[in-house]
């Protein structure tokens, strides 16, 4: 496998992991924890992050150059989600998944 394909596969994997982590955390951890975990802005950001990650993975799997645009947006949203999950607290898995995805998406957007 050539290096570009390996980089893209790493990004796809990071996006799908972040999608799964954000959606699962929002649907289970946040709803059950309540309080700041269910603040509308935080909850919407988590859902937006999950969807942007899913969409970016989808575009990379299609093999279209449009993934560069979605990956740039994904990196920005993931970074914001990581910061907000860190602010809320007790969301280490989400913070880690978002930061990793942001890093991988920045590479694909370049």
Rosetta blueprint (number, residue, H / E / L):
1 X L
2 X L
3 X H
4 X H
5 X H
6 X H
7 X H
8 X H
9 X H
10 X H
11 X H
12 X H
13 X H
14 X H
15 X H
16 X H
17 X H
18 X H
19 X H
20 X H
21 X H
22 X H
23 X H
24 X H
25 X H
26 X H
27 X H
28 X H
29 X H
30 X H
31 X H
32 X H
33 X H
34 X L
35 X H
36 X H
37 X H
38 X H
39 X L
40 X H
41 X H
42 X H
43 X H
44 X H
45 X H
46 X H
47 X H
48 X H
49 X H
50 X H
51 X H
52 X H
53 X H
54 X H
55 X H
56 X H
57 X H
58 X H
59 X H
60 X H
61 X H
62 X H
63 X L
64 X L
65 X L
66 X L
67 X H
68 X H
69 X H
70 X H
71 X H
72 X H
73 X H
74 X H
75 X H
76 X H
77 X H
78 X H
79 X H
80 X H
81 X H
82 X H
83 X H
84 X H
85 X H
86 X H
87 X H
88 X H
89 X L
90 X L
91 X L
92 X H
93 X H
94 X H
95 X H
96 X H
97 X H
98 X H
99 X H
100 X H
101 X H
102 X H
103 X H
104 X H
105 X H
106 X H
107 X H
108 X H
109 X H
110 X L
